[in-house]
Amino acid sequence: MAELLLEFFSEEIPARMQARAEADLERLLMDKLTGAGLLPEAVKAFAGPRRLAAVVDGLPARSPDIAEERKGPRVGAPEAAIQGFLKSAGLASIDEAEIVEDKKGASYVAKIRKPGRPTPEIVAQIVPEIVRAFPWPKSMRSADQDLYWVRPLQRIVCAFDGEAVPVELPGVASGRTTSGHRFHAPAPFEVRRFEDYEAQLRAARVLVRREERKAVILQEARTLCAAQELELVEDAGLLEEVAGLVEWPVVLMGQMDPAFLDLPGEVIRLTMRTHQKYFAVRDPKTGRLAPKFITVANVEAKDGGAVIAAGNARVLSARLNDARFFWDGDLKTPLDDEGRVAKLEQIVFHQKLGTVWDKVERVKALAVELCAATKADPKLVARAAELAKLDLVTETVGEFPELQGQIGRQIFLTQSLPASSSAAKAAGDPGAAAAVESIAAAIEDHYRPLGPNDRIPTDPVAITLALADKLDTLTSFWAIDEKPTGSSDPYALRRAALGIVRILLQGDVRLPIQNRDLLPFLADRLKVQLREQGVRHDLVDAVFAQGDDDLVRIAAKVEALQAFLKTEDGANLLAGYRRAANILAAEAKKGKGVEAGWSFDAAALAEPAEKALAAALAKAVPAAKKAVDAEDFAGAMTALAALRGPVDAFFESVLVNADDAMLRRNRMLLLSQIRDALHAVADFSKIEG
């Protein structure tokens, strides 16, 4: 078995595209090779700023010979059918086909043999196909090349078993030649296999593996911070991006003007992250940002990076000066200034739903109603609702839109806490500062969660406002029939629904969903959430089928049901339920079904097993109902588990379809009691497998 080494060398590949490019190259190589009859043992791709590479292990020297039979028309078929068969099978005449007899008569059969091809020949064919079909999110065509690539493609390394494989693409050289770091080692050199490819590139100041570059950056950044008794503010997204910008990461610490530390930490971090690709640094003793930053260079400077760090500090100061200008201007005006309200009254939220301020008023009214469920203070909730959207018209959010909510929180705290703290001390009321903190938390957190992994609000006021904001969004767009489709969700309604589900479940908020049209949509989001936790979707359907609209209660039932069905008692009882349900359904089709609500006649029970089942039902059904009413769903499952033995014994020894009509009907009613007992928890008919 041999190895295929492949490298596409180009101008800079955007960092955001590299991880996906690795996956796409692995997929395309695997698809093309297997389609040609080659089954590689492994395919691994590597992306960096200037190269996308892959190594394919375990390839044979040639593809296997293929023998196949293709059945043709019947003997004596029209000439047109014969000729079509010959053309498709690649036969010169019908004499080259065999005649095979079967039950339908004699037919022509072509036995086709395709010899295998040398692997280099296959590789030479598929590499241009991969280049032309590569799914870059954006690509360009250079002036002298009739092909598209993410950036102008300069050359290709293609080597099989150490030997070059010529690849024919217009204007692109191919062979075994690559080059190292643009500045440290630009001279070309030849490679044969991945082992020496990686080793020579490392010597030429290029780390091929993206994960290794990330590990180097993270480790060196942590070490630099620890040396000054500081800690890195870790950022997985920024780490991924920076690792895609450098081939040879050199981690440096820069000095920030301490005067900027009076800016909100969110502004400082976003300025560093978005504009400069710097990591923030924190003082663990205070929990506040330190006047330092981490930057990653792509060169080893002779002065140890001092000039680079100083230059980066100057650029950062310029950016932060701009931020200070916006921040200081915003602080001069109260957050609830009438001018800001007037601006929100002019911003259209949706043509059919009015302005942003119209939404604020709807959310405020809804949030106050929700206080009964969330146990939040209605006055604080109303005040938070009035303030929550006002930072949208601040200069700082205009410059840093990602900080909506966070800037409003900081402005409100800065303008409110000094006065409220003094008032609290004067009046002996420690709750004043706490009230300000709750309102501030709601201003920031009412947008949360922003995604499936984002944190949810924890303060009651913030929980209330977050729910109200998302519920208003859903009900409003439902009212104007702007629902998401399978491929389109322009208003992020699925995200809003998932946010509602997560808040309700994690906050244990009991909020019946009275909008029946909206409930199935939330049920789908609940399925998504529970599925990520390892819960089967059919169990959610089984519980929802009962018409419950309390998502917290539904989730608790589903959890108990899943745990129950994993036990031997649960699995066997489910089998017994299905047997009973199938018998009842069959009788119903014959017009002999039993009426709902009717009970069996205990005096007419004849067999010991049916008497035992009746006795077990008499104990289990009330116990399960009592447990369900108390929302002790695990207890309800335990009560139902007692039916497992009697149900098994019943089906083993009792003939349900007895000749005596009255006896058969009584036993049918007994089966209906089994079904009804389990339906007290969930609709078991919707449970799969």
C-alpha positions in Angstrom: 0.0 0.0 0.0 1.2 3.5 -0.9 0.7 7.1 0.1 -0.7 10.0 -1.9 0.6 13.5 -0.9 -1.4 16.5 -2.3 -0.8 20.2 -1.7 -2.6 23.2 -3.3 -0.4 26.3 -2.9 -2.0 29.7 -3.4 -2.3 33.2 -2.2 -3.7 33.7 1.3 -6.7 31.5 2.2 -9.1 33.4 4.6 -8.9 31.9 8.1 -12.7 31.5 8.3 -12.6 29.1 5.4 -9.8 26.8 6.4 -11.6 24.3 8.7 -14.4 23.8 6.2 -11.8 23.4 3.4 -10.1 20.6 5.2 -13.4 18.7 5.6 -14.4 19.4 2.0 -11.0 18.1 0.7 -11.2 15.0 2.7 -14.7 14.3 1.5 -14.0 15.0 -2.2 -10.8 12.8 -2.1 -12.7 9.9 -0.4 -15.6 10.2 -2.9 -13.4 10.4 -6.0 -11.0 7.6 -4.9 -13.7 5.2 -3.8 -15.7 6.0 -7.0 -12.7 4.9 -9.0 -12.5 1.6 -7.1 -9.7 2.7 -4.7 -10.4 2.3 -1.0 -8.0 4.3 1.1 -7.3 3.5 4.7 -7.4 7.1 5.8 -7.6 10.7 4.4 -6.4 13.7 6.4 -6.4 17.3 5.2 -4.4 20.3 6.5 -5.1 24.0 5.9 -3.0 27.1 6.5 -2.8 30.6 5.2 -1.2 29.7 1.9 -1.7 26.0 1.4 -4.4 23.3 1.5 -2.8 19.8 1.8 -3.9 16.2 2.3 -2.3 12.8 2.8 -4.1 9.7 1.8 -2.8 6.4 3.3 -3.2 2.8 2.2 -3.8 3.2 -1.6 -3.1 0.2 -3.9 -0.9 0.5 -6.9 -3.9 0.1 -9.2 -7.6 -0.2 -9.0 -9.1 -3.7 -9.2 -10.4 -5.4 -12.3 -14.2 -5.3 -12.5 -16.4 -8.0 -13.9 -20.1 -7.4 -14.3 -23.1 -8.8 -16.1 -25.6 -6.7 -17.8 -28.9 -8.3 -18.8 -30.3 -7.4 -22.2 -33.5 -7.9 -24.2 -35.1 -11.3 -24.8 -34.0 -13.4 -27.7 -36.0 -12.4 -30.7 -36.5 -8.8 -29.5 -36.9 -6.0 -32.0 -33.6 -4.9 -33.7 -33.8 -1.5 -32.1 -33.7 -3.0 -28.6 -30.8 -5.2 -29.7 -28.8 -2.3 -31.0 -29.5 -0.2 -27.8 -28.2 -3.1 -25.7 -25.1 -3.5 -27.8 -24.3 0.2 -27.5 -24.8 0.4 -23.7 -22.8 -2.8 -23.1 -20.0 -1.8 -25.5 -20.4 -4.9 -27.7 -19.6 -5.0 -31.4 -22.2 -7.6 -32.2 -24.9 -9.7 -30.5 -22.6 -12.8 -31.0 -20.4 -11.4 -28.1 -23.3 -11.7 -25.7 -24.4 -14.9 -24.0 -27.9 -16.4 -23.9 -29.2 -17.2 -20.5 -32.4 -19.1 -19.8 -34.7 -18.2 -16.9 -38.4 -18.6 -16.0 -39.3 -15.8 -18.4 -37.4 -17.4 -21.3 -34.1 -16.8 -23.1 -32.3 -13.4 -22.8 -29.1 -11.9 -23.9 -26.5 -11.2 -21.2 -23.3 -9.2 -21.7 -20.3 -10.1 -19.5 -18.3 -7.0 -19.2 -14.7 -7.0 -17.9 -13.1 -3.7 -17.1 -9.4 -3.9 -16.3 -8.1 -1.8 -13.4 -6.1 1.3 -13.9 -2.8 2.5 -12.3 -3.5 4.7 -9.3 -1.3 7.6 -10.6 -3.5 7.7 -13.8 -6.6 7.9 -11.6 -5.1 10.6 -9.4 -4.1 12.6 -12.4 -7.7 12.5 -13.5 -9.4 13.3 -10.2 -7.2 16.2 -8.9 -8.3 18.6 -11.7 -11.9 17.5 -11.0 -11.5 18.4 -7.3 -10.0 21.8 -8.1 -12.8 22.7 -10.5 -15.5 21.4 -8.2 -14.1 22.7 -4.9 -17.0 24.4 -2.9 -15.2 27.5 -1.7 -17.8 30.0 -0.2 -16.1 32.6 -2.4 -13.6 32.1 -5.2 -11.8 34.1 -7.9 -10.3 33.6 -11.3 -6.9 35.0 -12.0 -6.2 36.7 -15.3 -4.0 34.0 -16.7 -6.0 30.9 -15.5 -9.3 29.5 -16.7 -10.2 28.1 -13.3 -11.5 29.4 -10.0 -9.9 29.0 -6.6 -10.3 30.8 -3.3 -7.2 32.9 -4.3 -5.0 32.5 -7.4 -3.7 28.9 -7.4 0.1 28.9 -7.9 1.2 25.3 -8.0 0.3 21.8 -6.9 2.3 19.1 -5.1 1.0 15.7 -6.2 3.1 12.6 -5.3 2.1 9.0 -5.2 4.5 6.6 -3.5 7.1 9.3 -3.6 6.9 9.9 -7.3 5.4 13.0 -9.0 2.0 12.7 -10.6 1.6 15.2 -13.5 -1.6 17.3 -13.0 -2.9 19.2 -16.0 -4.4 22.5 -15.1 -4.0 25.7 -17.2 -1.3 27.9 -15.8 -0.6 25.8 -12.7 2.7 23.9 -12.3 2.6 20.5 -10.6 5.2 18.1 -9.3 7.0 17.6 -5.9 8.1 21.2 -5.3 6.9 23.4 -2.5 8.3 26.2 -0.4 8.4 27.3 3.2 7.7 30.5 5.1 7.3 33.6 2.9 10.0 35.5 4.7 12.1 33.0 6.7 12.5 30.3 4.1 11.0 31.1 0.7 13.3 28.9 -1.4 11.6 26.0 -3.1 12.4 22.4 -2.2 11.3 18.9 -3.2 9.2 16.5 -1.1 8.3 12.9 -1.6 6.1 11.7 1.3 4.1 13.4 4.0 6.7 12.6 6.7 9.4 14.6 5.0 6.9 17.2 3.7 5.9 18.0 7.3 9.5 17.8 8.6 11.0 20.0 5.9 8.2 22.6 6.2 8.8 22.7 10.0 12.4 23.4 9.3 11.3 26.1 6.8 9.2 27.8 9.6 5.8 26.4 8.6 3.5 24.3 10.9 1.3 22.3 8.6 -1.3 21.2 11.2 -3.9 23.8 12.2 -4.5 22.2 15.5 -0.7 22.4 16.3 -0.6 26.1 15.5 -3.6 26.6 17.9 -1.9 24.6 20.6 1.4 26.6 20.3 -0.5 29.9 20.4 -2.5 28.9 23.5 0.4 27.4 25.4 2.8 30.3 24.7 0.1 32.9 25.5 -0.6 31.2 28.8 3.1 31.1 29.6 3.6 34.8 28.9 0.7 35.7 31.1 1.7 33.4 34.0 5.2 34.9 34.0 3.5 38.2 35.0 1.0 36.6 37.3 -1.8 37.4 34.9 -4.2 35.1 33.0 -5.3 34.9 29.4 -8.9 35.7 28.5 -9.4 32.6 26.4 -11.4 32.9 23.2 -11.9 29.8 21.1 -13.2 31.6 18.1 -10.3 34.1 18.0 -7.8 31.3 18.5 -9.2 29.5 15.5 -9.0 32.7 13.4 -5.5 33.7 14.5 -4.2 30.1 13.8 -5.4 30.6 10.3 -3.5 33.8 9.8 0.0 32.6 10.6 2.2 29.7 9.4 4.8 30.1 12.2 3.1 31.6 15.2 5.2 33.9 17.4 3.3 35.0 20.5 4.0 38.4 22.0 2.7 40.4 24.9 2.0 44.1 24.3 1.4 47.0 26.7 -1.8 48.9 26.7 -2.3 52.4 28.1 -3.8 51.8 31.6 -5.9 54.9 31.1 -8.2 52.9 28.8 -9.2 50.5 31.6 -12.0 52.8 32.6 -13.8 51.8 29.4 -16.2 48.9 29.7 -14.3 45.6 29.5 -16.6 44.5 26.7 -15.6 47.5 24.6 -11.9 46.8 25.2 -12.2 43.1 24.4 -14.2 43.6 21.3 -11.8 46.3 20.0 -9.0 43.9 20.5 -10.7 41.0 19.0 -12.6 42.4 16.1 -10.2 45.1 14.8 -6.8 43.8 15.9 -7.1 40.0 16.6 -5.5 40.5 20.0 -6.3 38.4 23.1 -7.2 40.3 26.3 -5.4 39.7 29.6 -6.9 39.6 33.0 -5.6 40.2 36.5 -6.8 37.1 38.5 -6.5 39.1 41.8 -9.1 41.6 40.8 -11.0 39.8 38.0 -10.6 42.9 35.8 -8.7 43.4 32.6 -5.0 44.2 32.9 -3.2 46.8 30.7 -1.7 44.1 28.5 -2.6 42.2 25.4 -1.5 39.1 23.5 -0.8 39.3 19.8 0.5 36.7 17.4 3.0 37.5 14.7 4.0 35.4 11.7 7.7 36.2 11.9 10.6 35.9 14.4 11.9 39.4 14.8 15.5 40.0 15.7 14.5 42.2 18.6 12.3 39.6 20.1 9.2 41.3 18.7 9.6 44.6 20.7 8.9 46.8 17.6 6.0 44.7 16.6 4.4 44.8 20.0 4.9 48.6 20.3 3.4 49.1 16.8 0.4 47.0 17.8 0.0 49.0 21.0 -0.1 52.3 19.0 -2.8 50.9 16.7 -4.8 49.7 19.7 -4.6 53.1 21.4 -6.0 54.7 18.3 -8.9 52.3 18.2 -9.6 52.7 21.9 -9.5 56.5 21.6 -12.3 56.2 19.1 -14.2 53.9 21.5 -13.7 56.4 24.3 -15.1 59.2 22.3 -18.3 57.2 21.7 -18.5 56.0 25.3 -18.0 59.4 26.9 -20.6 60.9 24.6 -23.1 58.2 25.5 -22.6 58.7 29.3 -23.4 62.4 29.0 -27.0 61.5 28.2 -29.4 59.5 30.5 -30.1 56.1 29.1 -33.9 56.9 29.1 -33.5 60.3 27.5 -36.5 61.3 25.5 -34.4 61.8 22.5 -33.4 58.1 22.5 -37.0 57.1 22.9 -37.9 59.3 19.9 -35.3 57.6 17.8 -36.6 54.2 18.6 -40.1 55.5 17.6 -38.6 56.2 14.1 -36.9 52.8 13.6 -39.1 50.2 11.9 -39.1 46.8 13.5 -41.2 45.3 10.7 -43.5 47.0 8.3 -46.5 45.0 9.6 -45.5 45.2 13.3 -44.6 48.8 13.8 -41.5 50.4 15.3 -38.9 49.2 17.8 -40.7 51.3 20.4 -44.0 49.5 19.6 -42.2 46.3 20.3 -40.9 47.7 23.6 -44.4 48.5 24.7 -45.7 45.0 23.7 -42.9 43.3 25.6 -43.4 45.5 28.6 -47.1 44.5 28.9 -46.4 40.8 28.3 -43.5 40.8 30.8 -45.6 42.2 33.6 -48.1 39.4 33.0 -45.4 36.8 33.1 -44.3 37.9 36.6 -46.9 35.6 38.0 -45.0 32.6 36.6 -41.5 33.9 37.1 -42.0 35.4 40.6 -40.2 38.6 39.5 -41.1 42.1 40.8 -43.5 43.6 38.2 -42.2 47.2 38.8 -38.6 46.2 38.2 -39.6 44.2 35.1 -41.6 47.1 33.7 -38.6 49.5 34.2 -36.2 47.0 32.6 -38.5 46.6 29.6 -38.6 50.4 29.1 -34.8 50.6 29.1 -33.7 47.3 27.4 -33.7 48.6 23.8 -32.5 52.1 24.3 -28.8 51.4 23.8 -29.6 50.5 20.2 -29.4 54.2 19.4 -26.2 54.9 21.3 -23.0 55.8 19.5 -21.1 52.9 21.1 -23.5 50.3 19.9 -23.5 52.0 16.5 -19.8 51.3 16.4 -19.9 48.0 18.2 -23.3 46.4 17.3 -22.2 43.1 18.9 -22.5 44.9 22.3 -26.2 45.6 22.2 -27.5 45.0 25.7 -24.1 45.0 27.3 -23.6 48.7 26.6 -27.1 49.5 28.0 -26.2 47.6 31.1 -23.0 49.5 31.6 -24.6 52.9 31.0 -27.4 52.2 33.4 -25.0 50.9 36.1 -22.7 53.9 35.7 -25.5 56.4 35.8 -27.5 54.6 38.6 -25.3 52.8 41.1 -23.6 55.8 42.7 -26.9 57.5 43.5 -28.7 54.3 44.5 -25.8 53.2 46.8 -25.9 56.6 48.6 -29.6 56.3 48.9 -29.3 52.8 50.3 -26.8 53.9 52.9 -28.9 56.9 53.9 -32.2 55.0 54.1 -30.8 51.8 55.4 -32.2 50.0 52.3 -29.7 47.5 50.9 -32.3 46.4 48.3 -31.9 49.6 46.2 -28.6 48.5 44.8 -29.8 45.0 44.2 -32.8 46.4 42.3 -30.4 48.3 40.0 -28.3 45.2 39.5 -31.5 43.2 38.5 -32.6 45.8 36.0 -29.0 46.0 34.6 -28.9 42.2 34.2 -32.2 42.2 32.4 -31.0 45.0 30.0 -28.0 42.8 29.0 -29.5 39.3 29.2 -32.9 39.8 27.6 -31.3 38.9 24.3 -29.9 35.6 25.7 -29.5 32.8 24.9 -28.0 33.9 21.6 -27.4 30.3 20.5 -27.5 26.7 21.7 -24.3 27.0 23.8 -24.9 30.5 25.1 -25.7 31.1 28.8 -29.3 31.8 29.9 -30.5 34.5 32.2 -30.6 33.7 35.9 -32.0 36.8 37.5 -35.8 36.6 37.8 -36.2 40.1 36.1 -33.9 39.1 33.3 -35.6 35.7 32.9 -39.0 37.5 32.6 -37.9 40.0 30.1 -36.0 37.5 28.0 -39.1 35.3 27.8 -41.4 38.2 27.0 -39.1 39.5 24.2 -38.9 36.1 22.5 -42.5 35.3 23.0 -43.5 38.6 21.5 -41.3 37.9 18.5 -42.8 34.5 17.9 -46.5 35.5 18.4 -46.0 38.7 16.4 -44.6 36.9 13.3 -47.1 34.1 13.7 -49.9 36.8 13.6 -48.7 38.2 10.3 -48.0 34.7 8.9 -44.3 35.1 8.6 -43.3 31.6 9.8 -40.0 30.0 9.1 -39.9 27.5 6.2 -37.7 24.4 5.9 -34.9 26.4 4.2 -35.5 30.0 5.4 -35.7 31.6 8.8 -34.8 35.3 8.2 -36.1 36.5 11.6 -34.3 33.7 13.6 -37.6 32.4 15.0 -36.1 29.0 15.6 -33.4 30.5 17.7 -36.0 32.5 19.7 -38.1 29.3 20.3 -35.1 27.4 21.4 -34.2 30.2 23.8 -37.7 30.0 25.3 -37.3 26.3 25.8 -33.9 26.5 27.4 -35.0 29.3 29.8 -38.1 27.5 30.8 -36.3 24.2 31.4 -33.2 25.5 33.1 -35.1 28.1 35.1 -37.9 25.7 36.0 -40.5 28.3 34.9 -44.0 26.8 34.7 -45.5 28.7 31.8 -48.4 27.1 29.9 -48.3 27.9 26.2 -51.8 28.9 25.4 -51.2 29.6 21.7 -52.0 26.2 20.3 -50.7 27.2 16.8 -47.3 28.0 18.3 -47.1 25.0 20.6 -46.0 22.5 17.9 -43.2 24.8 16.9 -41.9 25.0 20.4 -42.4 21.2 20.7 -40.0 20.8 17.7 -37.4 23.0 19.5 -37.9 21.0 22.7 -37.1 17.9 20.7 -33.9 19.5 19.4 -32.9 20.4 22.9 -33.7 17.0 24.4 -32.2 15.2 21.5 -28.9 16.9 22.2 -29.2 15.6 25.7 -29.6 12.0 24.3 -33.4 11.8 24.5 -35.4 10.1 21.8 -37.8 12.3 19.8 -40.6 9.8 19.8 -40.8 10.0 23.6 -41.4 13.7 23.3 -44.2 13.0 20.8 -45.7 10.4 23.2 -45.8 12.9 26.0 -47.0 15.9 23.8 -49.8 13.7 22.5 -51.6 14.1 25.8 -52.2 17.8 25.1 -49.9 19.1 27.9 -48.5 22.6 27.3 -46.2 22.9 30.3 -42.7 22.4 28.8 -41.1 21.8 32.2 -43.6 19.1 33.0 -43.2 17.6 29.6 -39.5 17.4 29.9 -39.7 15.7 33.3 -42.2 13.1 31.9 -39.9 12.4 29.0 -36.9 12.0 31.2 -38.8 9.5 33.5 -40.2 7.7 30.5 -36.8 7.2 28.9 -35.3 5.9 32.1 -38.3 3.5 32.5 -38.1 2.1 29.0 -34.4 1.3 29.5 -35.3 -1.1 32.3 -36.4 -4.7 31.6 -39.8 -4.0 33.2 -40.3 -1.0 31.0 -39.3 -2.8 27.8 -41.5 -5.8 28.5 -44.5 -3.6 29.6 -44.2 -1.7 26.3 -44.3 -5.0 24.5 -47.4 -6.0 26.5 -49.0 -2.6 25.8 -48.5 -3.1 22.0 -50.0 -6.5 22.1 -53.0 -5.2 23.9 -53.3 -2.2 21.6 -53.0 -4.4 18.5 -55.8 -6.7 19.7 -58.1 -3.8 20.5 -57.4 -2.1 17.1 -58.1 -5.4 15.3 -61.5 -5.7 17.1 -62.3 -2.1 16.4 -61.8 -2.7 12.7 -64.4 -5.5 12.9 -66.8 -3.2 14.6 -66.4 -5.0 17.9 -64.4 -2.3 19.7 -65.0 -1.5 23.4 -66.5 1.8 24.4 -64.2 4.3 26.1 -64.7 4.7 29.8 -66.3 1.3 30.3 -64.8 -1.0 32.9 -64.6 -4.8 33.0 -66.8 -6.9 35.2 -64.6 -8.2 38.0 -67.2 -10.9 38.8 -67.0 -12.3 35.2 -63.3 -12.9 35.4 -62.6 -16.6 35.1 -58.9 -17.4 34.8 -56.4 -16.9 37.7 -54.1 -14.8 35.5 -56.9 -12.3 34.5 -57.9 -12.0 38.1 -54.3 -11.3 39.1 -54.1 -8.7 36.3 -57.3 -7.0 37.5 -55.9 -6.9 41.1 -52.7 -5.4 39.9 -54.5 -2.8 37.9 -56.6 -1.9 40.9 -53.4 -1.0 42.8 -51.2 0.4 40.0 -53.7 2.7 38.3 -54.6 4.9 41.4 -50.9 4.9 42.5 -49.7 6.0 39.1 -52.4 8.7 38.8 -51.6 10.0 42.3 -47.9 10.2 41.4 -48.7 11.9 38.1 -50.8 14.5 39.8 -47.9 15.1 42.2 -45.6 15.3 39.2 -43.6 12.4 40.6 -43.2 10.8 37.2 -40.5 8.4 38.3 -43.0 7.2 41.0 -45.6 6.8 38.4 -43.3 4.6 36.3 -42.5 2.5 39.4 -46.2 2.0 40.0 -46.8 0.9 36.4 -43.8 -1.4 36.5 -45.8 -3.6 38.9 -48.0 -4.5 35.9 -45.2 -6.2 34.0 -45.5 -9.6 35.6 -49.3 -9.8 35.6 -49.5 -8.6 32.0 -46.9 -11.2 30.9 -48.8 -14.0 32.7 -52.1 -12.9 31.2 -50.9 -13.2 27.6 -49.2 -16.5 28.4 -52.3 -18.3 29.8 -55.5 -16.4 28.8 -57.2 -16.6 25.5 -58.6 -13.2 24.8 -60.7 -14.1 21.8 -62.7 -16.6 23.7 -65.7 -18.3 22.0 -68.1 -16.8 24.7 -68.9 -13.3 23.5 -69.4 -11.9 26.9 -66.2 -13.4 28.2 -64.3 -12.0 25.2 -65.8 -8.5 25.7 -64.8 -8.5 29.3 -61.2 -9.5 28.5 -61.2 -6.7 25.8 -62.2 -4.2 28.5 -59.4 -5.6 30.7 -57.0 -4.9 27.9 -58.3 -1.4 27.5 -57.5 -0.8 31.2 -53.9 -1.7 30.5 -53.8 0.8 27.6 -55.5 3.5 29.7 -53.2 2.9 32.6 -50.1 3.6 30.5 -51.7 6.6 28.8 -51.9 8.3 32.2 -48.2 9.1 31.6 -47.8 9.1 27.8 -49.3 7.9 24.6 -47.4 4.7 24.3 -48.7 4.2 20.7 -46.2 6.9 19.5 -43.2 5.2 21.0 -41.0 3.6 18.3 -38.8 0.5 18.5 
